[in-house]
Amino acid sequence: MPPVYGRAGLTGALALALCWASACTTAQAPPSPPPSPPALAYTPFSPQTPSGYTPSQPLRELRPGVLARTIYTAETRGRYSVEIWEILAGGAKISDSVTLPGAAVIEIASGQGVFTIAGKTREVRTGDVFSFDEGQPFTIENRTPGGGLMIRASVIRRSGN
């Protein structure tokens, strides 16, 4: 004997079938992913298209063959002030005579060369540290193959100079 569902069972089955059918037809596809960002345009390097970057403290010519910039100035206390300079001696030549505005402690950051201070020569290389008094003229000969002689100078001077 077949099962008897009755009118309520048939109505419930029909309602369930309708709900199932409407759910399948109104289901939405998953959202598509956001578009990819545009590809970066490649610009080949050439000396004619330099970067637009400008450093806040650019190197300036101290003397021909010697560039310098102040990278830090300490707060002045008492009679003396201290500035940290970065000095670059470029090219394979002897610079013009340079005089700093105070006494200096010199650290050779990279490279090799010859310092001539008040007529006395001194060969220098990376890591060397030495000092000289205020007002002493010096020249720098860069002997670094294919590069510059990078120097860190702590310049100590009387306030007001």
PyMOL CGO cylinders between C-alpha atoms (Angstrom):
from pymol import cmd
from pymol.cgo import CYLINDER

trace = [
    CYLINDER, 0.00, 0.00, 0.00, 1.44, 3.41, -0.99, 0.3, 1, 1, 1, 1, 1, 1,
    CYLINDER, 1.44, 3.41, -0.99, 1.97, 6.07, 1.69, 0.3, 1, 1, 1, 1, 1, 1,
    CYLINDER, 1.97, 6.07, 1.69, -0.79, 8.61, 2.17, 0.3, 1, 1, 1, 1, 1, 1,
    CYLINDER, -0.79, 8.61, 2.17, 0.37, 12.15, 2.58, 0.3, 1, 1, 1, 1, 1, 1,
    CYLINDER, 0.37, 12.15, 2.58, -2.82, 14.08, 2.57, 0.3, 1, 1, 1, 1, 1, 1,
    CYLINDER, -2.82, 14.08, 2.57, -3.45, 17.58, 1.52, 0.3, 1, 1, 1, 1, 1, 1,
    CYLINDER, -3.45, 17.58, 1.52, -1.18, 19.23, 4.15, 0.3, 1, 1, 1, 1, 1, 1,
    CYLINDER, -1.18, 19.23, 4.15, 1.78, 17.03, 3.25, 0.3, 1, 1, 1, 1, 1, 1,
    CYLINDER, 1.78, 17.03, 3.25, 1.35, 17.74, -0.45, 0.3, 1, 1, 1, 1, 1, 1,
    CYLINDER, 1.35, 17.74, -0.45, 1.12, 21.51, 0.16, 0.3, 1, 1, 1, 1, 1, 1,
    CYLINDER, 1.12, 21.51, 0.16, 4.26, 21.45, 2.32, 0.3, 1, 1, 1, 1, 1, 1,
    CYLINDER, 4.26, 21.45, 2.32, 6.20, 19.48, -0.31, 0.3, 1, 1, 1, 1, 1, 1,
    CYLINDER, 6.20, 19.48, -0.31, 5.07, 21.89, -3.02, 0.3, 1, 1, 1, 1, 1, 1,
    CYLINDER, 5.07, 21.89, -3.02, 6.06, 24.92, -0.90, 0.3, 1, 1, 1, 1, 1, 1,
    CYLINDER, 6.06, 24.92, -0.90, 9.48, 23.39, -0.24, 0.3, 1, 1, 1, 1, 1, 1,
    CYLINDER, 9.48, 23.39, -0.24, 10.00, 22.75, -3.96, 0.3, 1, 1, 1, 1, 1, 1,
    CYLINDER, 10.00, 22.75, -3.96, 9.05, 26.35, -4.81, 0.3, 1, 1, 1, 1, 1, 1,
    CYLINDER, 9.05, 26.35, -4.81, 11.44, 27.77, -2.18, 0.3, 1, 1, 1, 1, 1, 1,
    CYLINDER, 11.44, 27.77, -2.18, 14.24, 25.59, -3.49, 0.3, 1, 1, 1, 1, 1, 1,
    CYLINDER, 14.24, 25.59, -3.49, 13.61, 26.68, -7.08, 0.3, 1, 1, 1, 1, 1, 1,
    CYLINDER, 13.61, 26.68, -7.08, 13.44, 30.39, -6.22, 0.3, 1, 1, 1, 1, 1, 1,
    CYLINDER, 13.44, 30.39, -6.22, 16.63, 30.20, -4.14, 0.3, 1, 1, 1, 1, 1, 1,
    CYLINDER, 16.63, 30.20, -4.14, 18.52, 28.63, -7.01, 0.3, 1, 1, 1, 1, 1, 1,
    CYLINDER, 18.52, 28.63, -7.01, 17.39, 31.25, -9.52, 0.3, 1, 1, 1, 1, 1, 1,
    CYLINDER, 17.39, 31.25, -9.52, 18.02, 34.31, -7.32, 0.3, 1, 1, 1, 1, 1, 1,
    CYLINDER, 18.02, 34.31, -7.32, 21.44, 33.23, -6.07, 0.3, 1, 1, 1, 1, 1, 1,
    CYLINDER, 21.44, 33.23, -6.07, 24.07, 35.72, -7.24, 0.3, 1, 1, 1, 1, 1, 1,
    CYLINDER, 24.07, 35.72, -7.24, 27.48, 34.92, -8.58, 0.3, 1, 1, 1, 1, 1, 1,
    CYLINDER, 27.48, 34.92, -8.58, 30.36, 35.82, -6.24, 0.3, 1, 1, 1, 1, 1, 1,
    CYLINDER, 30.36, 35.82, -6.24, 31.63, 39.39, -6.72, 0.3, 1, 1, 1, 1, 1, 1,
    CYLINDER, 31.63, 39.39, -6.72, 34.44, 39.80, -9.21, 0.3, 1, 1, 1, 1, 1, 1,
    CYLINDER, 34.44, 39.80, -9.21, 37.85, 40.79, -7.80, 0.3, 1, 1, 1, 1, 1, 1,
    CYLINDER, 37.85, 40.79, -7.80, 38.83, 44.47, -7.96, 0.3, 1, 1, 1, 1, 1, 1,
    CYLINDER, 38.83, 44.47, -7.96, 40.72, 45.51, -11.07, 0.3, 1, 1, 1, 1, 1, 1,
    CYLINDER, 40.72, 45.51, -11.07, 44.50, 45.30, -10.97, 0.3, 1, 1, 1, 1, 1, 1,
    CYLINDER, 44.50, 45.30, -10.97, 46.41, 48.57, -10.61, 0.3, 1, 1, 1, 1, 1, 1,
    CYLINDER, 46.41, 48.57, -10.61, 47.87, 49.86, -13.85, 0.3, 1, 1, 1, 1, 1, 1,
    CYLINDER, 47.87, 49.86, -13.85, 51.32, 48.57, -14.70, 0.3, 1, 1, 1, 1, 1, 1,
    CYLINDER, 51.32, 48.57, -14.70, 54.19, 50.92, -13.93, 0.3, 1, 1, 1, 1, 1, 1,
    CYLINDER, 54.19, 50.92, -13.93, 55.76, 52.44, -16.98, 0.3, 1, 1, 1, 1, 1, 1,
    CYLINDER, 55.76, 52.44, -16.98, 59.42, 51.51, -17.30, 0.3, 1, 1, 1, 1, 1, 1,
    CYLINDER, 59.42, 51.51, -17.30, 61.73, 54.47, -17.83, 0.3, 1, 1, 1, 1, 1, 1,
    CYLINDER, 61.73, 54.47, -17.83, 65.22, 53.40, -18.82, 0.3, 1, 1, 1, 1, 1, 1,
    CYLINDER, 65.22, 53.40, -18.82, 68.04, 55.17, -16.98, 0.3, 1, 1, 1, 1, 1, 1,
    CYLINDER, 68.04, 55.17, -16.98, 70.13, 57.66, -18.84, 0.3, 1, 1, 1, 1, 1, 1,
    CYLINDER, 70.13, 57.66, -18.84, 72.12, 60.70, -17.73, 0.3, 1, 1, 1, 1, 1, 1,
    CYLINDER, 72.12, 60.70, -17.73, 69.65, 62.84, -19.70, 0.3, 1, 1, 1, 1, 1, 1,
    CYLINDER, 69.65, 62.84, -19.70, 66.73, 61.77, -17.48, 0.3, 1, 1, 1, 1, 1, 1,
    CYLINDER, 66.73, 61.77, -17.48, 67.94, 62.26, -13.90, 0.3, 1, 1, 1, 1, 1, 1,
    CYLINDER, 67.94, 62.26, -13.90, 65.81, 61.62, -10.84, 0.3, 1, 1, 1, 1, 1, 1,
    CYLINDER, 65.81, 61.62, -10.84, 63.68, 64.45, -9.53, 0.3, 1, 1, 1, 1, 1, 1,
    CYLINDER, 63.68, 64.45, -9.53, 65.05, 63.86, -6.00, 0.3, 1, 1, 1, 1, 1, 1,
    CYLINDER, 65.05, 63.86, -6.00, 66.84, 66.78, -4.35, 0.3, 1, 1, 1, 1, 1, 1,
    CYLINDER, 66.84, 66.78, -4.35, 68.56, 66.14, -1.00, 0.3, 1, 1, 1, 1, 1, 1,
    CYLINDER, 68.56, 66.14, -1.00, 67.78, 68.52, 1.85, 0.3, 1, 1, 1, 1, 1, 1,
    CYLINDER, 67.78, 68.52, 1.85, 71.50, 69.16, 2.39, 0.3, 1, 1, 1, 1, 1, 1,
    CYLINDER, 71.50, 69.16, 2.39, 73.17, 68.92, -1.04, 0.3, 1, 1, 1, 1, 1, 1,
    CYLINDER, 73.17, 68.92, -1.04, 76.94, 68.85, -1.42, 0.3, 1, 1, 1, 1, 1, 1,
    CYLINDER, 76.94, 68.85, -1.42, 78.44, 72.23, -2.31, 0.3, 1, 1, 1, 1, 1, 1,
    CYLINDER, 78.44, 72.23, -2.31, 81.84, 73.01, -3.78, 0.3, 1, 1, 1, 1, 1, 1,
    CYLINDER, 81.84, 73.01, -3.78, 84.23, 74.03, -1.01, 0.3, 1, 1, 1, 1, 1, 1,
    CYLINDER, 84.23, 74.03, -1.01, 87.18, 74.32, -3.40, 0.3, 1, 1, 1, 1, 1, 1,
    CYLINDER, 87.18, 74.32, -3.40, 87.76, 72.83, -6.86, 0.3, 1, 1, 1, 1, 1, 1,
    CYLINDER, 87.76, 72.83, -6.86, 87.90, 69.06, -6.37, 0.3, 1, 1, 1, 1, 1, 1,
    CYLINDER, 87.90, 69.06, -6.37, 86.38, 69.17, -2.85, 0.3, 1, 1, 1, 1, 1, 1,
    CYLINDER, 86.38, 69.17, -2.85, 82.65, 69.00, -2.07, 0.3, 1, 1, 1, 1, 1, 1,
    CYLINDER, 82.65, 69.00, -2.07, 81.21, 69.40, 1.43, 0.3, 1, 1, 1, 1, 1, 1,
    CYLINDER, 81.21, 69.40, 1.43, 77.98, 69.62, 3.38, 0.3, 1, 1, 1, 1, 1, 1,
    CYLINDER, 77.98, 69.62, 3.38, 76.98, 70.07, 7.00, 0.3, 1, 1, 1, 1, 1, 1,
    CYLINDER, 76.98, 70.07, 7.00, 75.03, 67.00, 8.11, 0.3, 1, 1, 1, 1, 1, 1,
    CYLINDER, 75.03, 67.00, 8.11, 74.57, 67.91, 11.78, 0.3, 1, 1, 1, 1, 1, 1,
    CYLINDER, 74.57, 67.91, 11.78, 74.98, 70.97, 13.97, 0.3, 1, 1, 1, 1, 1, 1,
    CYLINDER, 74.98, 70.97, 13.97, 75.08, 70.35, 17.71, 0.3, 1, 1, 1, 1, 1, 1,
    CYLINDER, 75.08, 70.35, 17.71, 73.36, 72.65, 20.15, 0.3, 1, 1, 1, 1, 1, 1,
    CYLINDER, 73.36, 72.65, 20.15, 75.84, 75.34, 21.18, 0.3, 1, 1, 1, 1, 1, 1,
    CYLINDER, 75.84, 75.34, 21.18, 76.75, 75.27, 24.86, 0.3, 1, 1, 1, 1, 1, 1,
    CYLINDER, 76.75, 75.27, 24.86, 79.37, 77.56, 26.25, 0.3, 1, 1, 1, 1, 1, 1,
    CYLINDER, 79.37, 77.56, 26.25, 82.10, 78.97, 24.04, 0.3, 1, 1, 1, 1, 1, 1,
    CYLINDER, 82.10, 78.97, 24.04, 82.28, 76.26, 21.34, 0.3, 1, 1, 1, 1, 1, 1,
    CYLINDER, 82.28, 76.26, 21.34, 80.02, 74.83, 18.68, 0.3, 1, 1, 1, 1, 1, 1,
    CYLINDER, 80.02, 74.83, 18.68, 80.37, 71.50, 16.87, 0.3, 1, 1, 1, 1, 1, 1,
    CYLINDER, 80.37, 71.50, 16.87, 79.34, 70.68, 13.32, 0.3, 1, 1, 1, 1, 1, 1,
    CYLINDER, 79.34, 70.68, 13.32, 79.62, 67.33, 11.56, 0.3, 1, 1, 1, 1, 1, 1,
    CYLINDER, 79.62, 67.33, 11.56, 80.63, 67.72, 7.91, 0.3, 1, 1, 1, 1, 1, 1,
    CYLINDER, 80.63, 67.72, 7.91, 80.74, 65.22, 5.10, 0.3, 1, 1, 1, 1, 1, 1,
    CYLINDER, 80.74, 65.22, 5.10, 83.57, 65.96, 2.67, 0.3, 1, 1, 1, 1, 1, 1,
    CYLINDER, 83.57, 65.96, 2.67, 84.12, 64.28, -0.71, 0.3, 1, 1, 1, 1, 1, 1,
    CYLINDER, 84.12, 64.28, -0.71, 87.39, 64.56, -2.63, 0.3, 1, 1, 1, 1, 1, 1,
    CYLINDER, 87.39, 64.56, -2.63, 86.77, 63.40, -6.17, 0.3, 1, 1, 1, 1, 1, 1,
    CYLINDER, 86.77, 63.40, -6.17, 88.91, 62.65, -9.16, 0.3, 1, 1, 1, 1, 1, 1,
    CYLINDER, 88.91, 62.65, -9.16, 92.48, 61.43, -9.16, 0.3, 1, 1, 1, 1, 1, 1,
    CYLINDER, 92.48, 61.43, -9.16, 94.04, 64.82, -8.50, 0.3, 1, 1, 1, 1, 1, 1,
    CYLINDER, 94.04, 64.82, -8.50, 95.25, 67.11, -5.75, 0.3, 1, 1, 1, 1, 1, 1,
    CYLINDER, 95.25, 67.11, -5.75, 92.65, 69.57, -4.50, 0.3, 1, 1, 1, 1, 1, 1,
    CYLINDER, 92.65, 69.57, -4.50, 93.15, 73.28, -4.04, 0.3, 1, 1, 1, 1, 1, 1,
    CYLINDER, 93.15, 73.28, -4.04, 94.11, 74.42, -0.54, 0.3, 1, 1, 1, 1, 1, 1,
    CYLINDER, 94.11, 74.42, -0.54, 91.22, 74.20, 1.93, 0.3, 1, 1, 1, 1, 1, 1,
    CYLINDER, 91.22, 74.20, 1.93, 90.87, 75.82, 5.37, 0.3, 1, 1, 1, 1, 1, 1,
    CYLINDER, 90.87, 75.82, 5.37, 88.04, 74.75, 7.68, 0.3, 1, 1, 1, 1, 1, 1,
    CYLINDER, 88.04, 74.75, 7.68, 86.33, 77.29, 9.97, 0.3, 1, 1, 1, 1, 1, 1,
    CYLINDER, 86.33, 77.29, 9.97, 87.67, 75.63, 13.12, 0.3, 1, 1, 1, 1, 1, 1,
    CYLINDER, 87.67, 75.63, 13.12, 89.77, 72.79, 14.50, 0.3, 1, 1, 1, 1, 1, 1,
    CYLINDER, 89.77, 72.79, 14.50, 88.79, 69.39, 13.10, 0.3, 1, 1, 1, 1, 1, 1,
    CYLINDER, 88.79, 69.39, 13.10, 88.77, 65.70, 13.91, 0.3, 1, 1, 1, 1, 1, 1,
    CYLINDER, 88.77, 65.70, 13.91, 88.94, 63.85, 10.57, 0.3, 1, 1, 1, 1, 1, 1,
    CYLINDER, 88.94, 63.85, 10.57, 87.72, 60.28, 9.99, 0.3, 1, 1, 1, 1, 1, 1,
    CYLINDER, 87.72, 60.28, 9.99, 88.28, 58.63, 6.62, 0.3, 1, 1, 1, 1, 1, 1,
    CYLINDER, 88.28, 58.63, 6.62, 84.92, 56.99, 5.90, 0.3, 1, 1, 1, 1, 1, 1,
    CYLINDER, 84.92, 56.99, 5.90, 86.03, 55.29, 2.68, 0.3, 1, 1, 1, 1, 1, 1,
    CYLINDER, 86.03, 55.29, 2.68, 88.84, 55.42, 0.17, 0.3, 1, 1, 1, 1, 1, 1,
    CYLINDER, 88.84, 55.42, 0.17, 92.52, 56.21, 0.30, 0.3, 1, 1, 1, 1, 1, 1,
    CYLINDER, 92.52, 56.21, 0.30, 94.65, 59.23, -0.40, 0.3, 1, 1, 1, 1, 1, 1,
    CYLINDER, 94.65, 59.23, -0.40, 97.13, 61.76, 0.91, 0.3, 1, 1, 1, 1, 1, 1,
    CYLINDER, 97.13, 61.76, 0.91, 96.44, 64.74, 3.21, 0.3, 1, 1, 1, 1, 1, 1,
    CYLINDER, 96.44, 64.74, 3.21, 98.97, 67.54, 3.24, 0.3, 1, 1, 1, 1, 1, 1,
    CYLINDER, 98.97, 67.54, 3.24, 98.43, 69.67, 6.35, 0.3, 1, 1, 1, 1, 1, 1,
    CYLINDER, 98.43, 69.67, 6.35, 100.62, 72.74, 6.86, 0.3, 1, 1, 1, 1, 1, 1,
    CYLINDER, 100.62, 72.74, 6.86, 103.26, 71.25, 4.53, 0.3, 1, 1, 1, 1, 1, 1,
    CYLINDER, 103.26, 71.25, 4.53, 103.34, 67.76, 6.16, 0.3, 1, 1, 1, 1, 1, 1,
    CYLINDER, 103.34, 67.76, 6.16, 102.02, 64.78, 4.17, 0.3, 1, 1, 1, 1, 1, 1,
    CYLINDER, 102.02, 64.78, 4.17, 100.05, 61.94, 5.65, 0.3, 1, 1, 1, 1, 1, 1,
    CYLINDER, 100.05, 61.94, 5.65, 98.82, 58.85, 3.77, 0.3, 1, 1, 1, 1, 1, 1,
    CYLINDER, 98.82, 58.85, 3.77, 95.26, 57.93, 4.79, 0.3, 1, 1, 1, 1, 1, 1,
    CYLINDER, 95.26, 57.93, 4.79, 92.83, 55.07, 4.19, 0.3, 1, 1, 1, 1, 1, 1,
    CYLINDER, 92.83, 55.07, 4.19, 89.44, 53.90, 5.42, 0.3, 1, 1, 1, 1, 1, 1,
    CYLINDER, 89.44, 53.90, 5.42, 89.20, 53.99, 9.22, 0.3, 1, 1, 1, 1, 1, 1,
    CYLINDER, 89.20, 53.99, 9.22, 92.05, 56.46, 9.88, 0.3, 1, 1, 1, 1, 1, 1,
    CYLINDER, 92.05, 56.46, 9.88, 91.31, 59.23, 12.40, 0.3, 1, 1, 1, 1, 1, 1,
    CYLINDER, 91.31, 59.23, 12.40, 93.44, 62.33, 13.03, 0.3, 1, 1, 1, 1, 1, 1,
    CYLINDER, 93.44, 62.33, 13.03, 93.03, 65.99, 13.96, 0.3, 1, 1, 1, 1, 1, 1,
    CYLINDER, 93.03, 65.99, 13.96, 94.45, 69.42, 13.23, 0.3, 1, 1, 1, 1, 1, 1,
    CYLINDER, 94.45, 69.42, 13.23, 94.15, 72.91, 14.64, 0.3, 1, 1, 1, 1, 1, 1,
    CYLINDER, 94.15, 72.91, 14.64, 92.03, 75.82, 13.51, 0.3, 1, 1, 1, 1, 1, 1,
    CYLINDER, 92.03, 75.82, 13.51, 93.33, 77.78, 10.55, 0.3, 1, 1, 1, 1, 1, 1,
    CYLINDER, 93.33, 77.78, 10.55, 95.65, 75.09, 9.16, 0.3, 1, 1, 1, 1, 1, 1,
    CYLINDER, 95.65, 75.09, 9.16, 95.37, 74.85, 5.37, 0.3, 1, 1, 1, 1, 1, 1,
    CYLINDER, 95.37, 74.85, 5.37, 95.34, 71.37, 3.83, 0.3, 1, 1, 1, 1, 1, 1,
    CYLINDER, 95.34, 71.37, 3.83, 95.10, 69.67, 0.44, 0.3, 1, 1, 1, 1, 1, 1,
    CYLINDER, 95.10, 69.67, 0.44, 93.66, 66.28, -0.38, 0.3, 1, 1, 1, 1, 1, 1,
    CYLINDER, 93.66, 66.28, -0.38, 94.92, 63.87, -3.03, 0.3, 1, 1, 1, 1, 1, 1,
    CYLINDER, 94.92, 63.87, -3.03, 92.40, 61.15, -3.82, 0.3, 1, 1, 1, 1, 1, 1,
    CYLINDER, 92.40, 61.15, -3.82, 94.04, 57.82, -4.67, 0.3, 1, 1, 1, 1, 1, 1,
    CYLINDER, 94.04, 57.82, -4.67, 90.90, 55.71, -4.57, 0.3, 1, 1, 1, 1, 1, 1,
    CYLINDER, 90.90, 55.71, -4.57, 90.67, 53.70, -7.79, 0.3, 1, 1, 1, 1, 1, 1,
    CYLINDER, 90.67, 53.70, -7.79, 87.36, 54.49, -9.49, 0.3, 1, 1, 1, 1, 1, 1,
    CYLINDER, 87.36, 54.49, -9.49, 85.83, 56.43, -6.61, 0.3, 1, 1, 1, 1, 1, 1,
    CYLINDER, 85.83, 56.43, -6.61, 85.97, 59.35, -4.24, 0.3, 1, 1, 1, 1, 1, 1,
    CYLINDER, 85.97, 59.35, -4.24, 87.59, 59.82, -0.86, 0.3, 1, 1, 1, 1, 1, 1,
    CYLINDER, 87.59, 59.82, -0.86, 84.75, 60.15, 1.71, 0.3, 1, 1, 1, 1, 1, 1,
    CYLINDER, 84.75, 60.15, 1.71, 85.65, 62.07, 4.86, 0.3, 1, 1, 1, 1, 1, 1,
    CYLINDER, 85.65, 62.07, 4.86, 83.69, 62.78, 8.05, 0.3, 1, 1, 1, 1, 1, 1,
    CYLINDER, 83.69, 62.78, 8.05, 84.91, 65.93, 9.80, 0.3, 1, 1, 1, 1, 1, 1,
    CYLINDER, 84.91, 65.93, 9.80, 83.90, 67.09, 13.27, 0.3, 1, 1, 1, 1, 1, 1,
    CYLINDER, 83.90, 67.09, 13.27, 84.52, 70.84, 13.10, 0.3, 1, 1, 1, 1, 1, 1,
    CYLINDER, 84.52, 70.84, 13.10, 84.93, 72.52, 16.49, 0.3, 1, 1, 1, 1, 1, 1,
    CYLINDER, 84.93, 72.52, 16.49, 84.91, 76.31, 16.53, 0.3, 1, 1, 1, 1, 1, 1,
    CYLINDER, 84.91, 76.31, 16.53, 84.42, 79.17, 18.90, 0.3, 1, 1, 1, 1, 1, 1,
    CYLINDER, 84.42, 79.17, 18.90, 80.84, 80.41, 19.00, 0.3, 1, 1, 1, 1, 1, 1,
    CYLINDER, 80.84, 80.41, 19.00, 80.39, 83.45, 16.82, 0.3, 1, 1, 1, 1, 1, 1,
    CYLINDER, 80.39, 83.45, 16.82, 83.02, 82.37, 14.22, 0.3, 1, 1, 1, 1, 1, 1,
]
cmd.load_cgo(trace, "trace")
